[in-house]
Amino acid sequence: MANIIVSGAGSTEVNGTYVDTGQLSGNRPIYANNANSDIEIVWDGGAWFIDNMSTQFIYYFSYDDVATPDLCTTWEVGKGEPPVPTVTKEVTGVPKHFLYYARMRGNQ
């Protein structure tokens, strides 16, 4: 699975890269923050949560019923600080448009 990037959150401790833990919750992957593995993104009881699993502190949540959190279009503030974060899938490799322009210039 691809890593998840959380950015722009008012509660800055949740910003960063999240990796797939290999565990599932509700048949969906659980992601842990690279800098603090207590902070996770998890599907539970019909919503995605960005929370601290040790303290059960819910920063942000989304009721979007999607396979991975990067597909959520609506995040809401739980006990975190506004604004809500942007949650995206990490882009890896060379984007196709870079390869196209490289070929156009004769660099292959």
Buried (B, 14 or more C-beta within 10 A) or exposed (E): EBBBBBEEBBBEBBBBBBBBBEEEBEEBBBBBBEEEEEBBBBBBEEBBBBBBBEEEBBBBBBEEEEEBBBBBEEBEBBBBBEEBBEBBBEEEEEEEEEEEEEEEEEEE
